[in-house]
Amino acid sequence: MTLYRNLTIRQKQIVWAWAFLTLPVIFYGVIRFYPTGSAVLISFQDWNLLGERTWIGADNYIQLWNDPVFWKVFKNTFVYLLLGTPVSLVLSFTIAYHLDKLRFLHSFVRMLYFLPFMTSAVAMAWVWRWFYQGVPIGLFNNILAKFGIAQIEFLNSTSYALPAVLAPAVWAGLGFQVIIFMAGIRSIPTSYYEAARIDGVGWWTVLTQITLPLLRPTIVFIVVFSSIGFLRIFDHVFNMTTNNPGGPLNATKPLVLMIYDTAFNSFNMGYATAQTVVLFTILLIVSLIQLRLLRSA
C-alpha cells in the first residue's frame, strides 16, 4: 500500500488499467492464443488423436501442396468468397436502401428479413435441401415441370451444386447485413439530404456522392464480416450434402469441411491442423487486404 501511495496519478491509472485487463488477457491467452500455438505445433507432427505425437517437420505441408483435392477445395473456398460477398453486399444494401424509405409495416418487414439469421443453420439447410429435390418432392423442380422444363439435379451436379449451396448461405446472412446497413443509413445526418433536395440534386447523385461515401465504414465492416463467413462456410455444405459430403467430385467442398473430414473421419490431426493453419493465414491475409483497400478507397 505504501508503494501504491507513492505512485503518481498517471502510474496509478496504469496500475488500475492493467488490473482490469488481467482477466481478459488471461482469458485470451488460455482460450485463444494457447490453442492457436498448439495447432501450429501439431501441424508439424503426426498424430492420430489417441497415440503419441511424432515430429515430422514440414511433411504435412508438403503433402498439402501435392494434394489435388486440397487445390480443388481451395478453389471452392474462394468461389464462395468471390461470389457470396459481392452478391450479399449488393442485395443487402438494395433491400436496406428501399426498406429505409418504407413507413407502413416497416418493423414487421424488417423482422421478416432478420428472421433467417436467427434460424438454425441446420434446419435451414435441410429445408433448402428439400427445395432442391426432384419431382414430385422438390419445390424448384416442380416449378420447372409446370413450365415443361426438364428437372435439374441441383445437389448432384458439378455445375449447379456449388451455387445451390451458396444461395441459402447468402439468404441466411442477408438479414444481419440489412440491419447493419439500415443503421449506417440512419446515422447519416439528414441535413445532407435536405441540402441536396434544395439544390435539386438527382437521386443517383445523392446515392453515389452522399450515401455510399458516408457508408464506407459500414461497408468495410460488412465486407470483412461476410468474407470471413464465406471462407469458413461449413453448416450449409455439410447438411445439404450429407449423402455425399462435399458434393459430386468435391464440387461444393470448402476448406473447413476438408479439415473436419481429415480430423474426425481420417483421424489425421497433424494434416488437419496444417489445413487449419492455411485457413487462418488466408483469413488473415484477405481481411488485411480488404481493410487496406476499402479504407484507402
Beta strands, then each sheet from edge to edge (+ up, - down):
strand 1: 45-46
strand 2: 54-55
sheet 1: 1+ 2-
end
